Amino acid sequence: MCGRFSLDRTADVLEARFKAKLRISNYTPLYNIGPGMPAACIPMDDEDGIFMYHWGLAPQSKEGVARNLINARTETVCSKWPFAKLVKTGRCIVPASGYVEWKAIGKSKIPFLHKVRGQELFSMAGIFEDHGDKRRFTLLTMPAGPIAAGIHDRMPVILEKEEEAEWLAHSSNPEKLVQKFLVKKEAALEAFSVSSKLNRSFDNDPKLIEPCPFSIPEQLSLF
């Protein structure tokens, strides 16, 4: 899965990388994007625009309980409710500068920021829904590749530039694209541990994603 990510570049860098214009006036770099928070998205119905959608689909279950679906498994996104319809008509790409996964070490969960080597920004595959007066999105995930698997067994679908255009194109067959994602080569990732304060903070603080060595407290023996 993917539970946090960052977009720590300025508006001009973001627009230049994705050849799209921000449709909001108050954009600022985001260092610590969590579930329920707004994040930049480029949708298939306006691929020249960058909008702010909220992270996490919120459909109601048959029991009337609202969900907050932040991830969708690539293996089942074309067949499972509520994703199957959205993958046909609500595809989007989600710009990022890094994403976070946690590794269990002893009794601690250590956050690791993953970046694509040599790239200031990359994109993740997403789908979105209209939800009242705003749009909400979820990220597609896939089995982790050799690098990412050292931290977690799942990872977001990171798109190559040519895949971005395919994912947004109305003429694309989403089932075929999803099958390609499941066998695609892992991006050139690099990962490093960041502050454990990330575990309990949603502050927009750049220090939260700076490299930070971790330490595991020694357990005292009673004997």
Beta strands, then each sheet from edge to edge (+ up, - down):
strand 1: 4-7
strand 2: 21-22
strand 3: 30-33
strand 4: 38-43
strand 5: 49-55
strand 6: 71-73
strand 7: 91-96
strand 8: 98-105
strand 9: 108-116
strand 10: 122-131
strand 11: 134-143
strand 12: 154-156
strand 13: 158-159
strand 14: 189-193
sheet 1: 3+ 1- 8+ 9- 14+
sheet 2: 2+ 5+ 4- 7+ 10- 11+ 6+
sheet 3: 2+ 5+ 4- 7+ 10- 13+
sheet 4: 2+ 5+ 4- 7+ 10- 11+ 12-
end
